[in-house]
Every structure is written in C-alpha cells, then in structure tokens.
Amino acid sequence: MTPAARLQTAIDLLTQIIEAKRPADAIASAYFRDRRYIGAKDRAAIAGQAYGVLRRWARLTWWIEKMGVTVTPRTLVVADLMLTQDKTPESIANNFAGGRFSPPPLSDEEWRLAKALETRTLDHPHQPDAVKGEVPDWAAGPLQVAFGDRFLVEMGAMLGEAPLDLRVNPVKGTREQAIAALKQAGISAEPTPLSPVGLRLPTRAPVMALAPYKEGLIEIQDEGSQLVAFLADARPGMQVVDFCAGAGGKTLAIAAMMDNKGRVVAADVLEGRLTRAKERFRRAGLHNIETRPLSSERDPWVKRHKLKFDRVVVDAPCSGTGTWRRNPDSRWRLLGPGLSELVPLQAGILASAARLVRPGGRLIYATCSLLPEENERQVEAFLEANPDFTLVPVPEAWPAGWGKAPTTEPMLRLTPARHNTDGFFGAVMQRKEDAAAAATEPDGQQA
C-alpha cells in the first residue's frame, strides 16, 4: 500500500472505532479479517496510526480545540502526524491528494490546523494534568486522590504499550522447557521478575500459532493477572470457585496450581465466554475444571452451595482503568456500566459470593482497576459488614514455594509504573474457623 492508502485506511478504521459500540480490538480484528488483502506490514502501520491516536487522544484533542478546529478522525490524524511524526503541512497535503485509495484533499480548516501545529509539540505546559496523563474526567479525581504527587508518573506509565507476557502451565512443563520451546520457534523470552511461572517477550509474536501454545505449555496472561490468581493459594484437593471466570485466564492458573487435583468451578453470567473457555481448559490438559453459568450473582446455585468451598475468587467487573495500556479506547468510550453503577454491583457480587466460603476458607477479591472506590473501599465496607471475615495480609496469604510475595503491604496493588504489569488490585479475606454454620443473603436474611 502507498503511504496515502495507509492513511486513508487508518482514518477509516479510526472512524469505525469511534462510532461503533464495541471494543477497539474487536473492531480492528474484524476490520482486517474482512480485508485479508492488506499485508502484515501494512496492517501494523495502519493499526499503529489508529491506536496511536487513541493513546494520545486527550492531548491531540486539546490542540485541535485550542486551534478552533472541529475534532474529527481526519483532524485527529492530521494533528498526530504534525505533533508526533515531524511531518510538514506540505507533506501531509501530498498524501491527502484525493484520487483512488487516497484521502480527499485537506479542507481549508484542516490545512489551517496543520500550519498552526507546524512549530508545536504534543506536550504543552498549559495542558491540565488530566490531559497530560490522558485521563478522562470521570477518572481524574479518583486517580489523583489515589496517587497524589505520583499521579503524572503513574499515568505516564500507562501511555505506552503493554509487554507481551506468558504464563507457563506447570502441568505441561517447566519455565525452562517453555523458554527452550520458544527459542526453537525463533522467539526469545525472559522470566518475569514477580511471577515464578511468567515469561516476557521483548517484541510482539504470533504466539497462538506456535506449538508451545497449541500444546498447552503456555498461555497469554499479564504478569499482574498471574499474581492475582496466585493469591488464592489453591492447593491440590481443594474446592475452588472462580466466581467471575470470564474467559478463564485465572481459572487456568488456579487449576494448574492444584496439579489437576480437586475441583475448580468456573462461574460467570456470560455463558458464551464459559463455552469458549472450555477449549482453553482442554488445551491446557486440565480436567479438574467444570463450568457453571449463572443467571446473576444471586443465582440459586450459590444458595445451594453455601459454605462448601475452600477458596472463592471474585475478579469483579470494574472500570478497567488498570488495562488502559492494552485498551486505550476504554478511557474515552464507556461500553459498560459507569462507576456509579459498578460500585454497588461489585459490592453485591462480593456479598453473594462470600456465602460460598466455608469456615476457615478464603475469599479473594480482585479488580483490574486503580480506583480506591472499586478496591480498598470495597474491601473495607465488606469487612465492616461481615465481622466473621478478617483480612489476610498478602505476605501471609502468598503460597509457599511460589517465590517471594510481590508486596509487603496487606493488599496487593500493582501498577505499570511500579511493577510493569497492568494495574491490578487483590485482597484476601478469611472466614473465621468458628464462624456460625450459616451464611446470610446479601440483604441480611438467612440463606
């Protein structure tokens, strides 16, 4: 493809991402699947341009509005070319020349924008901190409270791309064997610093096409997500529920920790995701997992199985603020419930799932959020309402033989700036051994 054709295709893709009510990665995947004639290098350049705009959205928009120009996919691309790729207005105009496969010529307004940005840089001292950090208004206040004077440092670490992390499946082999298998496929991998079964690739690679993946030796999973799963300290023979299992990433890690012995129930309200997860379970050679579709967090199955499980993991639906490196569009496009809806939903899920925990068993609450409202405040409110549970500090909860605990703090807080993982939160709570042999409904009535 010519540079002009790449630009027009990037504008088309960006337009679809902005207008459609689906995640950007799903839109991009479908877009390129429908256009298989676009080669790998062209796909990378087109996606890089579109995702680059999403990663720099607030600052690009700030400049466009400052120049009195309308924000459109085209003006966003023009601004991005000027501010991040050292283009000149004339070179941009040459590519916006019209004709087959090329963008239509620059309008007077677009030419004026290009000329106005000719001596500018993407960052400007007058930009508000939220703009500098690419933080939407709804999250700026809570994140500034959470990080204080580290706000810009933490948000700055969210602006780049996330590394590609893998988890080695100990049922299938060791980390050393996985490294050797990847090397044989022409891919180098290094052990992750915190997860004892994690690997990190220096560059992107077609992992799902490789034999080690197809044979179940490795799974794609951020190191932070691995650490959250390990908080369960799931052991062979235990009864475990992954209450919001989703696609099954943490379920796989938990079942592998148990060496295929015991029982893991992958539960979720989205039955389709559980169905797709079954293939992952089979590929990993894990036979101790069963799936359980739920009608809601209050499904009758929960009541029938109260006080039955050693471990209950609640990876609650959340704002996803910790995953902005991977999903830059989610900063600006809320495709699910907002924060005001999520907080009570999380509390309800946690209260209902807690009924499953046996005396002496543990409840693990986790999110991929950086917001205290979804994390520490939820745990504090739950413990206040449920005096038969106590907080287990992370170093105490960390499984023996799985390396050093990733924090000395009572709760797990992972951020890209501090740990080079996605942003994750985790807390472990234990039901007292002498707790009454009954569990209450979330509304306080006996189950």
C-alpha positions as CSV (number, residue, x, y, z in Angstrom):
1,M,0.0,0.0,0.0
2,T,1.1,3.6,-0.6
3,P,1.5,5.9,2.4
4,A,-1.6,7.7,1.3
5,A,-3.6,4.5,1.1
6,R,-2.4,3.6,4.6
7,L,-3.5,6.9,5.9
8,Q,-7.0,6.6,4.4
9,T,-7.3,3.1,5.8
10,A,-6.2,4.3,9.3
11,I,-8.8,7.0,9.1
12,D,-11.5,4.5,8.1
13,L,-10.5,2.2,11.0
14,L,-10.4,5.0,13.5
15,T,-13.9,6.2,12.3
16,Q,-15.3,2.7,12.9
17,I,-13.7,2.6,16.4
18,I,-15.2,5.9,17.3
19,E,-18.7,5.2,16.0
20,A,-19.2,1.6,17.0
21,K,-20.2,0.4,20.4
22,R,-17.6,-2.4,20.6
23,P,-14.1,-2.6,22.0
24,A,-11.4,-1.3,19.6
25,D,-9.5,-4.6,19.4
26,A,-12.7,-6.4,18.3
27,I,-13.4,-3.8,15.7
28,A,-9.8,-3.8,14.4
29,S,-9.8,-7.6,14.2
30,A,-13.0,-7.7,12.2
31,Y,-11.8,-4.9,10.0
32,F,-8.6,-6.7,8.9
33,R,-10.3,-10.0,8.7
34,D,-12.7,-8.6,6.1
35,R,-9.7,-7.1,4.2
36,R,-7.3,-10.0,4.0
37,Y,-5.6,-8.4,1.0
38,I,-3.9,-6.0,3.5
39,G,-0.4,-7.3,4.2
40,A,1.1,-7.8,7.6
41,K,3.4,-4.7,7.4
42,D,0.5,-2.5,6.2
43,R,-1.8,-3.8,9.0
44,A,0.8,-3.0,11.6
45,A,1.3,0.6,10.2
46,I,-2.5,1.2,9.9
47,A,-3.3,-0.2,13.4
48,G,-0.3,1.7,14.8
49,Q,-1.6,5.0,13.4
50,A,-5.2,4.4,14.7
51,Y,-4.1,3.2,18.1
52,G,-1.6,6.0,18.4
53,V,-4.4,8.5,18.1
54,L,-6.3,6.7,20.8
55,R,-3.3,6.7,23.1
56,R,-2.8,10.5,22.5
57,W,-6.5,11.4,22.3
58,A,-6.6,14.0,25.1
59,R,-3.6,15.9,24.0
60,L,-4.5,15.8,20.3
61,T,-8.0,17.0,21.1
62,W,-6.6,19.7,23.4
63,W,-4.5,21.1,20.5
64,I,-7.3,20.8,17.9
65,E,-9.8,22.6,20.1
66,K,-7.2,25.2,21.0
67,M,-6.8,26.0,17.3
68,G,-10.6,26.4,16.9
69,V,-10.9,23.4,14.7
70,T,-13.5,20.6,14.8
71,V,-12.4,17.3,16.2
72,T,-12.9,14.5,13.6
73,P,-11.0,11.4,12.7
74,R,-9.2,13.3,9.9
75,T,-8.2,16.2,12.1
76,L,-7.0,13.8,14.8
77,V,-4.8,12.1,12.2
78,V,-3.5,15.4,10.8
79,A,-2.7,16.6,14.3
80,D,-1.0,13.3,15.2
81,L,1.1,13.5,12.0
82,M,2.2,17.0,12.8
83,L,2.8,16.6,16.5
84,T,4.4,13.1,16.7
85,Q,5.8,12.3,13.3
86,D,7.6,15.5,12.3
87,K,5.6,15.9,9.1
88,T,5.2,19.2,7.3
89,P,1.9,20.6,6.2
90,E,3.1,20.2,2.6
91,S,3.9,16.5,3.0
92,I,0.6,15.9,4.6
93,A,-1.2,17.7,1.8
94,N,0.7,15.5,-0.7
95,N,-0.8,12.4,0.9
96,F,-4.3,14.0,1.2
97,A,-4.3,14.5,-2.5
98,G,-7.6,12.7,-3.4
99,G,-7.8,10.0,-6.1
100,R,-8.1,6.3,-5.7
101,F,-7.2,4.9,-2.2
102,S,-6.0,8.3,-1.0
103,P,-7.7,10.6,1.5
104,P,-9.7,13.5,0.0
105,P,-7.7,16.8,-0.2
106,L,-7.3,18.8,3.0
107,S,-10.1,21.2,3.7
108,D,-9.3,24.9,4.5
109,E,-9.8,24.1,8.2
110,E,-7.5,21.0,8.1
111,W,-4.8,23.0,6.2
112,R,-5.1,25.8,8.8
113,L,-4.7,23.2,11.6
114,A,-1.6,21.7,10.0
115,K,0.0,25.1,9.6
116,A,-0.8,26.1,13.2
117,L,0.8,23.0,14.6
118,E,4.0,23.4,12.5
119,T,6.2,24.5,15.3
120,R,4.3,22.8,18.2
121,T,5.0,19.6,20.2
122,L,2.4,17.2,21.6
123,D,3.0,18.2,25.2
124,H,2.5,21.7,26.4
125,P,3.0,23.2,29.9
126,H,-0.5,24.7,29.9
127,Q,-2.2,21.4,29.5
128,P,-4.1,20.3,32.6
129,D,-2.6,17.3,34.4
130,A,-5.5,15.1,33.3
131,V,-4.8,16.0,29.7
132,K,-1.1,15.3,30.1
133,G,-1.9,11.9,31.6
134,E,-4.6,11.1,29.1
135,V,-7.2,10.6,31.9
136,P,-10.9,11.1,31.3
137,D,-12.8,13.5,33.5
138,W,-14.7,10.7,35.3
139,A,-11.5,9.0,36.5
140,A,-9.2,12.1,37.0
141,G,-10.4,13.0,40.5
142,P,-10.2,9.4,42.0
143,L,-6.9,8.7,40.4
144,Q,-5.4,12.0,41.6
145,V,-6.5,11.1,45.2
146,A,-5.1,7.6,44.8
147,F,-1.7,8.6,43.6
148,G,-1.2,12.1,44.9
149,D,2.1,13.6,43.7
150,R,2.8,10.4,41.7
151,F,-0.3,11.0,39.5
152,L,1.6,12.0,36.4
153,V,4.3,9.4,36.9
154,E,1.7,6.6,37.2
155,M,-0.4,7.9,34.3
156,G,2.7,8.4,32.1
157,A,3.5,4.7,32.5
158,M,0.0,4.0,31.1
159,L,0.6,5.7,27.8
160,G,2.8,3.1,26.1
161,E,2.1,-0.4,25.0
162,A,1.9,-3.2,27.5
163,P,4.5,-6.0,27.2
164,L,3.5,-9.5,26.0
165,D,3.5,-11.8,29.0
166,L,3.0,-15.5,29.0
167,R,2.2,-18.0,31.9
168,V,3.8,-21.4,31.8
169,N,1.5,-24.2,32.5
170,P,3.2,-26.4,35.2
171,V,1.0,-29.3,34.3
172,K,2.7,-29.4,30.9
173,G,6.2,-28.4,31.7
174,T,8.7,-26.0,33.3
175,R,9.6,-22.4,32.6
176,E,13.0,-23.6,31.3
177,Q,11.3,-26.0,28.9
178,A,9.0,-23.2,27.7
179,I,11.9,-20.9,27.1
180,A,13.6,-23.7,25.1
181,A,10.5,-24.4,23.0
182,L,10.0,-20.7,22.2
183,K,13.7,-20.4,21.3
184,Q,13.3,-23.3,18.9
185,A,10.4,-21.3,17.3
186,G,12.8,-18.3,16.9
187,I,11.4,-16.3,19.8
188,S,13.4,-15.2,22.8
189,A,11.7,-15.0,26.2
190,E,12.9,-13.9,29.7
191,P,11.5,-14.8,33.1
192,T,9.2,-12.2,34.6
193,P,10.5,-10.7,37.8
194,L,7.5,-11.4,40.0
195,S,5.7,-14.5,38.7
196,P,7.6,-17.8,39.1
197,V,5.9,-19.1,36.0
198,G,5.8,-16.0,33.9
199,L,7.7,-15.2,30.7
200,R,8.0,-11.8,28.9
201,L,8.7,-11.4,25.2
202,P,10.7,-8.4,24.0
203,T,8.6,-8.0,20.9
204,R,5.2,-9.0,19.7
205,A,4.9,-12.5,18.3
206,P,2.2,-14.7,16.8
207,V,2.1,-16.8,20.0
208,M,-1.2,-18.5,19.2
209,A,0.3,-20.0,16.1
210,L,3.2,-21.7,17.9
211,A,3.4,-25.3,19.0
212,P,4.0,-24.5,22.7
213,Y,0.7,-22.6,22.8
214,K,-1.3,-25.2,20.8
215,E,0.1,-27.9,23.1
216,G,-1.0,-26.0,26.2
217,L,2.5,-25.3,27.6
218,I,2.0,-21.5,27.6
219,E,-0.9,-19.1,27.9
220,I,-1.1,-15.4,27.2
221,Q,-1.6,-13.7,30.5
222,D,-0.3,-10.4,32.0
223,E,2.1,-11.0,34.9
224,G,-0.2,-9.0,37.2
225,S,-3.2,-11.2,36.4
226,Q,-1.0,-14.3,37.2
227,L,-0.1,-12.8,40.6
228,V,-3.8,-12.2,41.4
229,A,-4.6,-15.8,40.7
230,F,-1.8,-17.0,43.0
231,L,-3.3,-15.0,45.9
232,A,-5.8,-17.9,46.1
233,D,-3.1,-20.2,47.3
234,A,-5.1,-23.0,45.7
235,R,-3.8,-26.4,46.7
236,P,-4.4,-30.0,45.3
237,G,-7.6,-31.4,46.5
238,M,-9.3,-28.1,47.3
239,Q,-12.8,-27.0,46.3
240,V,-12.4,-23.6,44.5
241,V,-14.9,-21.2,42.7
242,D,-13.7,-18.6,40.2
243,F,-17.0,-16.6,40.6
244,C,-16.4,-14.2,37.6
245,A,-14.4,-16.5,35.5
246,G,-14.9,-14.7,32.1
247,A,-12.5,-16.2,29.5
248,G,-10.9,-18.4,32.1
249,G,-7.4,-17.0,32.4
250,K,-7.3,-17.0,36.2
251,T,-9.2,-20.3,36.3
252,L,-6.4,-21.9,34.3
253,A,-3.7,-20.6,36.6
254,I,-5.6,-21.8,39.7
255,A,-6.4,-25.2,38.3
256,A,-2.7,-25.7,37.4
257,M,-1.6,-24.7,40.9
258,M,-3.8,-27.6,42.1
259,D,-1.9,-30.0,39.8
260,N,-5.2,-31.2,38.3
261,K,-6.4,-32.4,41.7
262,G,-9.5,-31.2,43.4
263,R,-12.3,-29.2,41.9
264,V,-12.5,-25.8,40.3
265,V,-15.8,-24.3,39.3
266,A,-15.6,-21.6,36.6
267,A,-18.8,-19.5,37.0
268,D,-20.0,-16.5,35.1
269,V,-23.2,-14.8,34.0
270,L,-21.9,-14.8,30.3
271,E,-22.4,-18.5,29.3
272,G,-20.8,-17.9,25.9
273,R,-17.5,-16.9,27.4
274,L,-17.5,-20.1,29.5
275,T,-18.2,-22.2,26.4
276,R,-15.2,-20.7,24.7
277,A,-13.1,-21.1,27.8
278,K,-13.6,-24.9,27.7
279,E,-11.3,-25.1,24.7
280,R,-8.6,-23.4,26.7
281,F,-9.1,-25.8,29.6
282,R,-8.8,-28.8,27.2
283,R,-5.7,-27.4,25.5
284,A,-4.1,-26.9,28.9
285,G,-4.7,-30.6,29.9
286,L,-6.7,-29.5,32.9
287,H,-9.5,-31.9,33.9
288,N,-10.4,-30.6,37.3
289,I,-12.5,-27.6,35.9
290,E,-16.2,-27.5,35.5
291,T,-18.2,-24.6,34.2
292,R,-21.3,-23.1,35.9
293,P,-23.4,-20.5,34.0
294,L,-25.2,-18.1,36.5
295,S,-28.3,-16.1,35.9
296,S,-26.9,-13.4,38.2
297,E,-24.8,-13.1,41.3
298,R,-27.8,-14.3,43.3
299,D,-28.3,-17.5,41.3
300,P,-29.9,-20.3,43.3
301,W,-26.8,-22.4,42.8
302,V,-25.0,-20.1,45.2
303,K,-27.5,-20.7,48.0
304,R,-27.4,-24.4,47.4
305,H,-23.6,-24.5,47.8
306,K,-23.1,-22.1,50.7
307,L,-20.2,-22.8,53.0
308,K,-18.8,-25.5,50.6
309,F,-15.7,-24.0,49.1
310,D,-12.1,-23.6,50.4
311,R,-11.4,-20.7,48.0
312,V,-13.8,-18.3,46.3
313,V,-12.2,-15.9,43.8
314,V,-14.1,-12.8,42.8
315,D,-12.5,-11.0,39.9
316,A,-15.2,-8.4,39.8
317,P,-16.4,-6.4,36.8
318,C,-14.8,-3.0,37.0
319,S,-13.8,0.2,35.2
320,G,-10.7,-1.4,33.7
321,T,-8.5,1.6,34.5
322,G,-5.6,-0.8,35.1
323,T,-5.7,-2.0,31.5
324,W,-5.5,1.3,29.6
325,R,-2.2,0.3,28.1
326,R,-3.9,-2.6,26.3
327,N,-7.3,-0.9,25.8
328,P,-6.6,2.8,25.2
329,D,-10.1,3.3,23.7
330,S,-11.7,2.4,27.0
331,R,-10.6,5.6,28.6
332,W,-12.9,7.5,26.3
333,R,-15.6,5.1,25.4
334,L,-17.6,3.6,28.3
335,L,-19.1,0.5,26.7
336,G,-20.5,-0.9,30.0
337,P,-21.7,0.4,33.4
338,G,-20.3,3.6,34.7
339,L,-18.5,3.9,38.1
340,S,-21.7,4.8,39.9
341,E,-23.3,1.5,38.7
342,L,-20.2,-0.6,39.1
343,V,-19.5,0.1,42.8
344,P,-22.9,-1.3,44.1
345,L,-22.6,-4.1,41.6
346,Q,-19.2,-5.1,42.9
347,A,-20.5,-5.0,46.5
348,G,-23.5,-7.2,45.6
349,I,-21.3,-9.8,43.8
350,L,-18.8,-9.9,46.7
351,A,-21.6,-10.3,49.3
352,S,-23.3,-13.1,47.4
353,A,-20.1,-15.0,46.6
354,A,-19.0,-14.8,50.2
355,R,-21.8,-17.2,51.1
356,L,-19.8,-20.0,49.3
357,V,-16.8,-19.7,51.6
358,R,-16.5,-22.4,54.3
359,P,-15.4,-21.6,57.8
360,G,-11.6,-21.3,57.6
361,G,-11.9,-20.7,53.8
362,R,-10.8,-17.7,51.9
363,L,-12.4,-15.0,49.8
364,I,-10.2,-13.3,47.2
365,Y,-11.4,-10.0,45.8
366,A,-9.7,-8.6,42.7
367,T,-10.1,-6.0,40.0
368,C,-8.1,-4.6,37.1
369,S,-8.8,-1.1,38.4
370,L,-6.7,1.5,40.0
371,L,-9.6,3.3,41.7
372,P,-9.9,3.1,45.5
373,E,-13.7,3.1,45.2
374,E,-13.5,-0.2,43.5
375,N,-10.7,-1.6,45.6
376,E,-9.8,-0.7,49.1
377,R,-13.1,0.9,49.9
378,Q,-15.0,-2.2,48.8
379,V,-12.9,-4.5,51.0
380,E,-13.2,-2.1,54.0
381,A,-17.0,-2.0,53.6
382,F,-17.3,-5.7,53.2
383,L,-15.2,-6.4,56.3
384,E,-17.3,-3.9,58.3
385,A,-20.5,-5.6,57.3
386,N,-19.1,-9.2,57.7
387,P,-17.3,-9.5,61.1
388,D,-16.8,-13.3,60.5
389,F,-14.2,-12.4,57.9
390,T,-10.7,-11.0,58.5
391,L,-8.1,-9.6,56.2
392,V,-5.2,-11.9,55.5
393,P,-2.1,-9.8,54.5
394,V,-0.6,-10.6,51.1
395,P,2.7,-11.9,52.5
396,E,0.8,-14.3,54.8
397,A,-1.6,-15.4,52.0
398,W,1.1,-16.0,49.4
399,P,1.6,-19.7,48.5
400,A,4.6,-21.4,49.9
401,G,7.1,-22.4,47.3
402,W,5.9,-19.7,44.8
403,G,8.7,-17.3,45.4
404,K,8.7,-14.0,47.3
405,A,5.4,-12.2,47.8
406,P,5.1,-9.3,45.3
407,T,4.4,-6.8,48.2
408,T,4.8,-6.4,51.9
409,E,1.5,-4.5,52.1
410,P,-1.7,-6.0,53.4
411,M,-3.4,-5.7,50.0
412,L,-1.9,-6.2,46.5
413,R,-1.7,-3.0,44.4
414,L,0.1,-3.4,41.1
415,T,0.7,-0.5,38.6
416,P,2.5,-0.2,35.3
417,A,4.9,2.4,36.8
418,R,5.9,0.4,39.8
419,H,5.7,-3.2,38.5
420,N,5.5,-3.0,34.7
421,T,2.3,-5.0,34.9
422,D,-1.3,-4.0,34.2
423,G,-2.9,-2.2,37.1
424,F,-4.4,-4.9,39.4
425,F,-5.8,-5.0,42.9
426,G,-6.2,-8.0,45.2
427,A,-7.2,-8.7,48.8
428,V,-7.6,-11.9,50.7
429,M,-10.2,-12.4,53.4
430,Q,-10.7,-15.4,55.6
431,R,-13.8,-16.6,57.2
432,K,-13.2,-17.4,60.9
433,E,-13.0,-21.1,61.7
434,D,-15.6,-20.7,64.5
435,A,-18.0,-18.8,62.2
436,A,-21.6,-19.8,62.6
437,A,-22.5,-22.6,60.3
438,A,-24.8,-20.4,58.2
439,A,-24.4,-17.8,55.6
440,T,-26.6,-14.9,55.0
441,E,-28.2,-13.5,51.9
442,P,-26.7,-10.2,50.8
443,D,-29.8,-8.4,52.2
444,G,-29.1,-9.8,55.6
445,Q,-31.7,-12.5,55.6
446,Q,-30.7,-16.1,56.4
447,A,-30.0,-18.1,53.3
